[in-house]
Amino acid sequence: MSKLTYPLTLDTLGKLKAVGTRISINCNICHKHTMLDMDKLIERLGEDHGCMDADLRPRFHCERCRAEGRNDKNFSFIQHSDTRSDAAKKNDYLKAKGG
């Protein structure tokens, strides 16, 4: 897991995951919205891979627009912070551990 240092700079996929942030992609043409699996993304690119638009854009395209012959690179990345309460986060942790 990425080591967090302060002042906090969220510039890698590992750091985003460490603070509970997720990434989604929204196509600006067909409006397809996809939530990325952070574990699979980190497995594929590495936890030290950059998380900014310029770092991720070359790796993605809109499948629906590509199939229709439209511009498949007109999309936006959205970062989603985990805004659930600590009790809800603990409950998810316990469920994952079988408790």
C-alpha positions as CSV (number, residue, x, y, z in Angstrom):
1,M,0.0,0.0,0.0
2,S,1.2,3.5,-0.8
3,K,2.7,5.5,2.0
4,L,0.8,8.8,2.6
5,T,3.0,11.8,3.4
6,Y,1.9,15.3,4.4
7,P,1.1,17.7,3.1
8,L,-1.1,15.2,1.3
9,T,-0.8,15.0,-2.4
10,L,-3.1,12.5,-4.2
11,D,-1.1,11.9,-7.3
12,T,-1.0,8.1,-7.7
13,L,-3.6,5.4,-7.9
14,G,-2.2,3.8,-4.7
15,K,-2.7,7.0,-2.7
16,L,-6.2,7.4,-4.0
17,K,-7.1,3.9,-2.9
18,A,-5.5,4.5,0.5
19,V,-7.8,7.3,1.3
20,G,-10.9,5.5,-0.1
21,T,-11.3,7.4,-3.4
22,R,-12.6,5.7,-6.5
23,I,-12.6,6.8,-10.2
24,S,-15.3,6.7,-12.8
25,I,-15.4,7.6,-16.5
26,N,-18.2,9.5,-18.1
27,C,-18.4,9.7,-21.9
28,N,-19.4,13.2,-23.0
29,I,-20.9,12.0,-26.2
30,C,-23.0,8.9,-25.4
31,H,-23.1,9.6,-21.6
32,K,-22.0,6.0,-20.7
33,H,-20.8,6.0,-17.1
34,T,-18.4,3.4,-15.8
35,M,-17.1,3.0,-12.2
36,L,-13.5,1.6,-12.4
37,D,-12.4,-1.2,-10.1
38,M,-9.5,0.3,-8.3
39,D,-7.9,-3.1,-7.4
40,K,-7.9,-4.2,-11.0
41,L,-6.7,-0.8,-12.2
42,I,-3.8,-0.9,-9.7
43,E,-3.0,-4.5,-10.6
44,R,-2.8,-3.5,-14.3
45,L,-1.0,-0.2,-14.0
46,G,0.7,-0.3,-10.6
47,E,0.1,1.7,-7.4
48,D,2.7,4.3,-8.3
49,H,1.0,5.1,-11.6
50,G,-0.3,8.7,-11.9
51,C,-4.0,9.3,-11.3
52,M,-4.4,12.6,-13.3
53,D,-6.2,12.9,-16.6
54,A,-3.0,13.0,-18.6
55,D,-1.8,9.8,-16.9
56,L,-4.9,7.8,-17.5
57,R,-6.4,9.1,-20.7
58,P,-4.1,7.2,-23.1
59,R,-5.2,3.9,-21.4
60,F,-9.0,4.3,-22.0
61,H,-11.6,4.9,-24.6
62,C,-15.4,4.7,-24.9
63,E,-16.3,1.2,-26.2
64,R,-19.7,2.3,-27.3
65,C,-18.5,5.3,-29.3
66,R,-15.7,3.4,-30.8
67,A,-18.1,0.7,-32.1
68,E,-20.3,3.5,-33.6
69,G,-17.3,5.1,-35.3
70,R,-17.5,8.3,-33.1
71,N,-14.7,10.1,-31.2
72,D,-13.9,7.6,-28.5
73,K,-11.6,9.9,-26.4
74,N,-14.2,12.5,-25.4
75,F,-14.7,11.5,-21.8
76,S,-14.1,12.8,-18.3
77,F,-12.6,11.2,-15.2
78,I,-14.4,11.7,-11.9
79,Q,-12.9,11.1,-8.5
80,H,-15.4,9.9,-5.8
81,S,-14.4,10.3,-2.2
82,D,-15.8,7.9,0.4
83,T,-18.2,10.0,2.3
84,R,-19.8,7.2,4.3
85,S,-19.7,7.4,8.1
86,D,-17.0,5.5,10.0
87,A,-19.6,3.1,11.3
88,A,-20.6,2.2,7.7
89,K,-17.0,1.8,6.7
90,K,-16.4,-0.5,9.7
91,N,-19.5,-2.5,8.8
92,D,-18.1,-3.1,5.2
93,Y,-14.8,-4.1,6.7
94,L,-16.4,-6.6,9.1
95,K,-18.5,-8.1,6.2
96,A,-15.4,-8.5,4.1
97,K,-13.6,-10.3,7.0
98,G,-16.6,-12.6,7.5
99,G,-17.7,-11.0,10.8
